[in-house]
Amino acid sequence: MKTIYYLLPVLLIFFMVSCNDDNSPDENLEKEVEDLIKIKTISNDNHTIEIFSSKNKFFQGYNLLSLRIIDKSTDDYIQNVNISWMPVMNMMNKTHSCPKSDINKLQDKKTLYQGYIVFQMPGNPNESWDLTLNYSIDGTSYTAKDVIDVVMTQKRVVSVFTGTDNVRYILALMEPSLPDVKINDITAGLYKMQDMMNFPAVENFKIKLDPRMPSMDNHSSPANEDLNYNALNNIYEGKLSLTMTGYWMLNLQLLNEQDEVLKGEAVTDDNESSSLYFEIEF
């Protein structure tokens, strides 16, 4: 009987250590996407690609997306992959792509890759987007493709226009995604249409910012900063001062390297808004 009494504390300690051990590998990998929403799964014979976002759908405008790949034969997540994508809009009489970033592995994640796509228009019953994923694992190349549903945004967060230089541009609001009554960081992406499938980022321009509240005598706000180009991330950064909740029109002017206005007008007593703008309501 003494032997049993001696063993009981040892077994109890073993049980407690086992229960309090680190999470299993699968649980740790699931934590990598615990704050994201899975919005699409694209498959081929070998793999399943999961696509995640902080939103519940693909939306017109800027979409920050996370991806991971599952090996169908083992149900394991692939930890080392080279991957790229090509979104294509299939219109009634033509096809075109849109601005997009490279896809890179997140440094603090084992299986998660991230990039962004700027959809300049939503789909409709007769015209739709598809997404092709090209990737390689251990030197073997694969492709997966499927239709994706891109829905229209309620506020203007992307603008497609021709500048006075006859270049076709796409300007997309990136942040703030959750605006607040404070001085917010504002970021935007600016791209030009090189051809129907290529939309490189535009460097070293300037975006002048003048936020107004049309319902409140079109008042502005203090301490705004125009958006300037950041070569480290290829986007434009500035400061947006929001002094109260409600609907704001972010009036914009696009200037080239010579400070020539390519699109947009200054807000004056005789001109209440610019033809180039974003909208925010919170």
Protein Blocks (a to p, Z undefined) as FASTA:
>chain_A
ZZmmmmmmmmmmmmmmmmmmccdfklmmmmmmmmpccfbdcddfkbccddddfbfbdceh
jdddddddddfklopacfbdcdddddddddfkbccddddddddddfkbckbccdddddfb
dcdfkbccdddddddeehiacdddddddddddfbdcbdcdddfkopacddddfbdfbdcd
ddddddddddddfblmbccddehiacddddddfknoopacehiacddddfklopacdddd
dfbgcddddddddddfkopafbdcdddfklmbdfbdcdddZZ
